[in-house]
Each structure stands twice: as structure tokens, then as C-alpha cells.
Amino acid sequence: MKANRSSQSHFLLLASSLLVAIGASALTAQTSAPKKASPSQTAAIAEVLRASYGSTVEAVTGFKPFYVSGDFNGDGAQDILVVVRIKGPRSDLPGDVKLYNPFERPKAIFPADPAANPTLALAIIHGSRPGWQTPPALENFLLLGSSPVLILNYARATSSEPQDRKDLMELMKKRAKRRPGDDWPPPAAKGDSIVLGTEATDSILYWNGKNYRWEEAAGGE
């Protein structure tokens, strides 16, 4: 009987551990951040940025993560969002790049002097059928504007404190299970969304079929 009780206790412990693991797995399935970029991955991202944006932007690799990849527009191909610093004039930006300000939705204002006014932006590449790694891209966007989004704060990009540059965005899958009372992912989202941290709460960026929309979580403090 003692041996039997020991076996039962062992079984209950295993079952409890399995339930915890399943719960953690379900949470991870809702939102996820990419693993640390390898040198080859960083080089591949730099190459696709050059192909789509010329020398006008560069990836801000100090952020961890500095990019997320997913199917943002719901066409089955992998897209990528990269946090970038604008370093060249607008005249050097390829003509097919779509400038947009999703935060206030006035016209996006490109910095007149990027060196004097360091500006961070979100470069989004909609990949063709093989994915974002294979040019030419289906569409290229550059999102910029005044916002409370932490990962667009230049002071954080240059901070000496590692925690200022960590875990500021993550991917939310289109099919993520909604929590009770939560309307994320937004019903209007055509594909995967990007969760962006702010000082007050989380915010979300998503493609609605025509353009990118940004909104903060309800009830943020």
C-alpha cells in the first residue's frame, strides 16, 4: 500500500507539471517574440532593408528584439517589421515606399535633418510568396510619427541600461485565443498583429486590409 501511494503521488506530480506546461504553452501561442537574432539573420535583415529602402534607414539592433516576423496581411506569406533609424533624406527613399503615420493619422512628417533630429520608425515589408527574405517585396511601408510607443523612443535605443531596450514588442497570432473581456487580436486584423509597449499600457498595430492601424489597450493606466 505504501508503494502504491508513492506511485499515486508521483503520478499526481507529473500530471500537475503537465498542466502547468500546457498552460504556459497556450500563453506563448498567443504572443511571442523572436529568438535572439544570429549574425546571419541580422545580415539578411540588413540586406532586405537595403533592397527595399536603399540607404535611408538602418536597423536598430540594440533592441532585443529589434524585429518581428509574421503574416501581417493574411496572404500566407511571411512579412517582417523592423525598428529602424532614419539616416538619409527623403529624396533617397525609393518611390514605392509608403509613408504613413498610424499613431495620430495626420500626414507622416519625414525629418528634414535626420542627423540633427534622430528619428526611429517601423519598416514593414510585405513578403512575396517565398517570404520577406526573397526580393522583390510585395509592399514596403515606413511608419513614423509622435507616439508613446517605447520602442520608438530614441533615448531608449541609446540607453546604457539593457532593460530599457528589452521586450518592448511581440507578435500576436491572428488565431490567438481571446482572453475574457479582451478584444485582441482586433476583429479587423487581416493577419498577425504586433503588440507594442507604452509607458501606460500595451498597444497593438495591425493591417486592416487597406493600411496599418494602431490602438492602445482599453483601461490602460
C-alpha positions as CSV (number, residue, x, y, z in Angstrom):
1,M,0.0,0.0,0.0
2,K,2.8,2.4,0.8
3,A,4.4,1.8,-2.6
4,N,1.0,2.3,-4.2
5,R,0.6,5.6,-2.5
6,S,4.1,6.6,-3.6
7,S,3.2,5.8,-7.2
8,Q,-0.1,7.8,-7.0
9,S,1.8,10.8,-5.6
10,H,4.3,10.5,-8.4
11,F,1.5,10.4,-11.0
12,L,-0.2,13.4,-9.5
13,L,3.0,15.4,-9.5
14,L,3.6,14.5,-13.2
15,A,0.0,15.4,-14.1
16,S,0.3,18.8,-12.3
17,S,3.6,19.6,-14.1
18,L,1.9,18.7,-17.4
19,L,-1.0,21.0,-16.8
20,V,1.4,23.9,-15.9
21,A,3.4,23.2,-19.1
22,I,0.2,23.2,-21.2
23,G,-0.9,26.5,-19.7
24,A,2.4,28.1,-20.4
25,S,2.4,26.8,-23.9
26,A,-1.1,28.3,-24.5
27,L,0.1,31.7,-23.3
28,T,3.1,31.5,-25.5
29,A,1.0,30.6,-28.5
30,Q,-0.9,33.9,-28.1
31,T,2.1,36.2,-28.1
32,S,5.7,35.5,-29.0
33,A,8.9,37.3,-29.5
34,P,11.6,36.0,-31.9
35,K,14.7,34.4,-30.6
36,K,17.9,36.4,-30.4
37,A,18.9,37.2,-34.0
38,S,22.0,35.4,-35.2
39,P,24.7,37.3,-37.1
40,S,23.5,35.7,-40.4
41,Q,19.8,36.7,-39.6
42,T,20.9,40.2,-38.8
43,A,22.8,40.4,-42.1
44,A,19.8,39.1,-44.0
45,I,17.6,41.7,-42.5
46,A,20.1,44.5,-43.3
47,E,20.2,43.2,-46.9
48,V,16.4,43.3,-47.4
49,L,16.3,46.7,-45.8
50,R,18.8,47.9,-48.4
51,A,16.8,46.3,-51.2
52,S,13.6,48.0,-50.1
53,Y,14.7,51.3,-48.5
54,G,18.1,52.0,-50.0
55,S,20.5,53.7,-47.6
56,T,17.7,55.8,-46.0
57,V,17.3,53.6,-42.9
58,E,19.3,51.2,-40.7
59,A,18.1,48.5,-38.3
60,V,18.3,49.5,-34.6
61,T,19.8,46.2,-33.5
62,G,20.3,47.4,-29.9
63,F,16.7,46.5,-29.2
64,K,16.0,42.9,-28.1
65,P,14.1,42.1,-30.2
66,F,14.5,44.7,-33.0
67,Y,12.2,42.9,-35.4
68,V,9.2,40.6,-35.6
69,S,8.1,38.3,-38.4
70,G,4.7,37.0,-39.2
71,D,1.9,37.1,-41.8
72,F,0.6,40.6,-41.2
73,N,-1.7,40.9,-44.2
74,G,-3.1,37.4,-44.1
75,D,-1.9,36.3,-47.6
76,G,0.0,33.3,-46.4
77,A,3.5,34.8,-46.9
78,Q,5.9,35.8,-44.2
79,D,6.3,39.6,-43.6
80,I,8.7,41.5,-41.3
81,L,8.6,44.6,-39.2
82,V,12.0,46.1,-38.3
83,V,12.7,49.0,-35.9
84,V,14.9,51.4,-37.9
85,R,16.6,54.8,-37.6
86,I,16.2,57.2,-40.4
87,K,19.6,58.3,-41.5
88,G,19.1,59.7,-45.0
89,P,17.0,62.3,-46.7
90,R,13.5,61.6,-48.1
91,S,14.8,62.2,-51.6
92,D,16.9,58.9,-51.2
93,L,13.8,56.9,-50.2
94,P,12.6,54.6,-53.1
95,G,9.4,55.9,-54.6
96,D,7.4,52.7,-53.9
97,V,7.8,53.0,-50.1
98,K,4.5,54.1,-48.5
99,L,4.9,56.7,-45.7
100,Y,2.2,56.6,-43.1
101,N,1.6,57.9,-39.5
102,P,-0.8,55.3,-37.8
103,F,-0.5,57.0,-34.4
104,E,-2.4,60.2,-35.0
105,R,-3.1,59.7,-38.7
106,P,-2.1,63.1,-40.0
107,K,0.4,63.0,-42.8
108,A,3.7,61.4,-41.8
109,I,6.4,64.1,-41.5
110,F,9.8,63.0,-42.6
111,P,12.7,64.6,-40.6
112,A,14.3,67.3,-42.6
113,D,17.7,66.7,-40.9
114,P,17.9,63.1,-39.6
115,A,21.4,63.7,-38.2
116,A,20.2,66.6,-36.0
117,N,16.8,65.1,-35.2
118,P,17.3,61.3,-34.7
119,T,14.1,59.6,-35.6
120,L,13.0,56.0,-35.2
121,A,10.4,54.3,-37.4
122,L,8.9,51.0,-38.2
123,A,9.8,49.5,-41.5
124,I,7.3,46.9,-42.7
125,I,7.9,44.6,-45.6
126,H,5.1,42.5,-47.1
127,G,6.8,39.5,-48.5
128,S,6.0,37.9,-51.8
129,R,5.1,34.3,-51.9
130,P,8.6,33.0,-50.9
131,G,8.5,35.4,-47.9
132,W,10.3,38.6,-46.9
133,Q,13.7,37.1,-47.3
134,T,13.3,36.9,-51.1
135,P,13.0,40.2,-53.1
136,P,11.2,41.9,-54.6
137,A,8.9,42.7,-51.8
138,L,5.1,42.9,-52.3
139,E,4.8,46.2,-50.5
140,N,7.1,48.4,-48.4
141,F,5.9,50.7,-45.6
142,L,7.6,53.2,-43.3
143,L,5.6,54.2,-40.3
144,L,6.6,57.2,-38.2
145,G,5.1,59.9,-36.0
146,S,4.9,61.1,-32.5
147,S,3.7,58.3,-30.2
148,P,4.1,56.8,-26.7
149,V,5.4,53.6,-28.2
150,L,8.6,52.8,-26.2
151,I,10.5,51.1,-29.0
152,L,10.3,54.4,-31.0
153,N,11.9,56.3,-28.2
154,Y,15.4,57.2,-29.3
155,A,16.6,57.7,-25.8
156,R,15.9,54.0,-25.1
157,A,17.8,53.0,-28.2
158,T,20.9,54.7,-26.8
159,S,20.4,53.8,-23.1
160,S,23.2,52.2,-21.2
161,E,20.6,50.2,-19.3
162,P,19.8,46.8,-21.0
163,Q,16.3,46.7,-19.5
164,D,15.4,49.9,-21.4
165,R,15.9,48.0,-24.7
166,K,14.4,44.6,-23.9
167,D,11.0,43.0,-24.6
168,L,9.2,46.1,-26.0
169,M,7.3,44.3,-28.7
170,E,6.0,40.9,-29.6
171,L,3.9,39.1,-32.2
172,M,0.3,38.2,-31.7
173,K,-1.0,35.5,-33.9
174,K,-4.3,36.0,-35.8
175,R,-5.7,32.9,-34.3
176,A,-4.6,33.7,-30.7
177,K,-7.3,32.8,-28.2
178,R,-9.0,35.9,-26.8
179,R,-9.0,36.3,-23.1
180,P,-12.3,37.1,-21.3
181,G,-13.1,40.8,-21.8
182,D,-10.2,41.3,-24.3
183,D,-10.9,42.2,-27.9
184,W,-7.3,41.5,-29.1
185,P,-6.5,40.5,-31.7
186,P,-8.9,43.1,-33.3
187,P,-11.6,41.6,-35.5
188,A,-10.5,43.9,-38.3
189,A,-6.9,42.5,-38.3
190,K,-6.4,40.5,-41.5
191,G,-3.4,38.7,-40.2
192,D,-1.0,38.6,-37.3
193,S,-0.6,41.8,-35.2
194,I,2.3,43.4,-33.3
195,V,2.0,44.3,-29.6
196,L,4.0,47.4,-28.7
197,G,4.6,48.5,-25.2
198,T,3.9,52.1,-24.0
199,E,4.5,53.8,-20.6
200,A,0.9,53.3,-19.6
201,T,-0.2,50.0,-21.2
202,D,0.2,47.8,-24.3
203,S,-0.8,48.9,-27.7
204,I,-1.4,47.0,-30.9
205,L,-0.5,47.5,-34.6
206,Y,-2.4,45.6,-37.3
207,W,-3.2,45.6,-41.0
208,N,-6.9,46.1,-41.7
209,G,-6.8,45.4,-45.5
210,K,-6.0,48.9,-46.5
211,N,-3.4,50.3,-44.1
212,Y,-1.9,49.8,-40.7
213,R,-3.9,50.8,-37.6
214,W,-2.7,51.4,-34.1
215,E,-4.6,51.5,-30.8
216,E,-3.9,51.3,-27.1
217,A,-5.4,48.7,-24.8
218,A,-8.6,49.9,-23.2
219,G,-8.4,50.7,-19.5
220,G,-4.7,51.4,-19.5
221,E,-3.3,53.3,-16.5
